[in-house]
Amino acid sequence: MKILGVIPARYASTRFPAKALALINGKPMVQWVYEHTLQAKDLSKVVIATDHPLIVEAIEKFGGEYVLTNPNHPSGTDRCFEALSLVNEHFDYVVNIQGDEPFINPIQINTLTQLLDDEVQLATLVKHLSDPELLFSANTAKVVLNSNNEALYFSRNPIPFLRNEPKENWLAYNTYWKHIGLYAYRTDVLEAITKLPQSNLEIAESLEQLRWLENGYKIKVAKTEFETLSVDTPQDLENLLAYLKLQTN
């Protein structure tokens, strides 16, 4: 089985423009993501899908592989599909590795790829959620699973709603799952979902994976014990650098 790893790295991020180039201990963030991703044993090839010459320049300096994509893609999924077409090589699956998670653990990618068996259409990761602040944060997507470890629904609200329990007790009475935004797409499914119009649920929650569920696709889910450190804002970067400084002292 051939699996392409794609790291979307666009320049014009709304909350943190040019964050792919933000320096972390002297290396741009996109380099950290690329180097960690290369350690995932099941990926046949890894490319960075970018849209800007400054990011291309940085990639060429550290010797990474890249494709130059359209700057107007509405999502990382669309950028992954263009990257697949530009690589011009047959792959069975594409894995979308978030370009703003500089310390992605290769084990997370391996956990995801171990689900892939030609039958799986789409796959993603979840982690047990134990922090009440994250449970009620609209910035943290939650997911409910069925008995086959497939996603039933994603939401920015806690799901399920425990009608007969005060909210401070919810974590004690139910297992909640945090969505980890790492995706695998079977290549024919990737092509199909990029042609779907935005759905009502997707627009309501601002979660593109709801479009796939709403159109009848199945999302297989694996569980991970590893947390992710995302850099969405300049403050996130400051927090990450402070964390790294503490780790080295």
Long-range contacts (C-beta under 8 A, 24 or more apart in sequence): 1-92, 1-93, 1-116, 1-118, 2-44, 2-45, 2-90, 2-91, 2-92, 2-93, 3-42, 3-43, 3-44, 3-91, 3-92, 3-93, 3-94, 3-95, 3-113, 3-116, 3-184, 4-43, 4-44, 4-45, 4-46, 4-47, 4-83, 4-84, 4-87, 4-89, 4-91, 4-93, 4-94, 4-95, 5-37, 5-40, 5-43, 5-45, 5-46, 5-47, 5-94, 5-95, 5-97, 5-109, 6-46, 6-47, 6-48, 6-49, 6-79, 6-80, 6-83, 6-84, 6-94, 6-95, 6-96, 6-97, 7-33, 7-34, 7-37, 7-46, 7-47, 7-48, 7-49, 7-97, 7-98, 7-99, 8-49, 8-50, 8-76, 8-79, 8-80, 8-83, 8-96, 8-98, 8-99, 9-33, 9-48, 9-49, 9-50, 9-55, 9-99, 10-50, 10-51, 10-52, 10-71, 10-73, 10-79, 10-99, 11-50, 11-51, 11-52, 11-54, 11-55, 11-71, 12-51, 12-52, 12-71, 13-100, 15-232, 15-233, 16-231, 16-232, 16-233, 16-234, 16-236, 16-237, 18-54, 19-100, 19-231, 19-232, 19-237, 20-50, 20-55, 20-58, 20-99, 20-100, 21-54, 21-55, 21-58, 22-231, 22-237, 24-102, 24-237, 24-240, 24-241, 24-244, 25-244, 27-62, 28-58, 28-62, 29-99, 29-100, 29-102, 29-231, 30-55, 30-58, 30-59, 30-64, 30-99, 31-58, 31-59, 31-62, 31-64, 32-102, 32-103, 33-97, 33-98, 33-99, 33-100, 33-101, 33-102, 33-104, 34-59, 34-62, 34-64, 36-102, 36-103, 36-104, 36-105, 36-106, 37-97, 37-104, 37-106, 37-109, 39-106, 40-106, 40-109, 40-110, 40-113, 41-106, 41-110, 42-109, 42-110, 42-113, 42-114, 43-95, 43-109, 43-113, 44-91, 45-87, 45-89, 45-91, 47-83, 47-87, 48-99, 49-79, 49-80, 49-82, 49-83, 51-79, 75-208, 77-183, 77-185, 77-190, 77-193, 77-194, 77-208, 78-194, 80-185, 80-190, 81-190, 81-191, 81-194, 84-187, 84-190, 91-187, 92-116, 92-118, 92-186, 92-187, 93-184, 93-185, 93-186, 93-187, 94-184, 94-185, 94-187, 94-190, 95-182, 95-183, 95-184, 95-185, 96-182, 96-183, 96-184, 96-185, 97-182, 98-181, 98-182, 98-228, 98-230, 100-230, 100-231, 100-232, 101-228, 101-229, 101-230, 101-231, 102-229, 102-231, 102-240, 103-229, 104-182, 104-228, 105-226, 107-224, 107-226, 108-180, 108-182, 108-224, 108-226, 108-228, 109-182, 111-222, 111-223, 111-224, 112-182, 112-184, 112-222, 113-184, 114-222, 115-184, 115-220, 115-222, 116-184, 116-186, 118-186, 120-184, 120-186, 120-218, 120-220, 121-185, 121-186, 121-189, 121-217, 121-218, 121-219, 121-220, 122-183, 122-184, 122-185, 122-186, 122-189, 122-193, 122-209, 122-212, 122-217, 122-218, 122-219, 122-220, 123-183, 123-184, 123-219, 123-220, 123-221, 123-222, 124-151, 124-179, 124-180, 124-181, 124-182, 124-183, 124-184, 124-209, 124-219, 124-220, 124-221, 124-222, 125-179, 125-180, 125-182, 125-221, 125-222, 125-223, 125-224, 126-177, 126-178, 126-179, 126-180, 126-221, 126-222, 126-223, 126-224, 127-177, 127-178, 127-180, 127-223, 127-224, 127-225, 127-226, 127-227, 128-175, 128-176, 128-177, 128-178, 128-223, 128-225, 129-171, 129-176, 129-177, 129-178, 130-171, 132-168, 132-170, 132-171, 134-178, 135-170, 135-171, 135-176, 136-167, 140-178, 140-179, 141-178, 141-179, 141-181, 141-207, 142-176, 142-177, 142-178, 142-179, 143-177, 143-178, 143-179, 143-221, 144-177, 145-177, 145-221, 149-220, 149-221, 149-222, 149-223, 150-218, 150-219, 150-220, 150-221, 151-209, 151-213, 151-219, 151-221, 152-213, 153-210, 153-213, 154-179, 154-205, 154-207, 154-209, 154-210, 154-213, 155-205, 155-207, 156-205, 156-206, 156-207, 177-221, 177-223, 180-224, 180-228, 181-228, 183-209, 189-217, 193-217
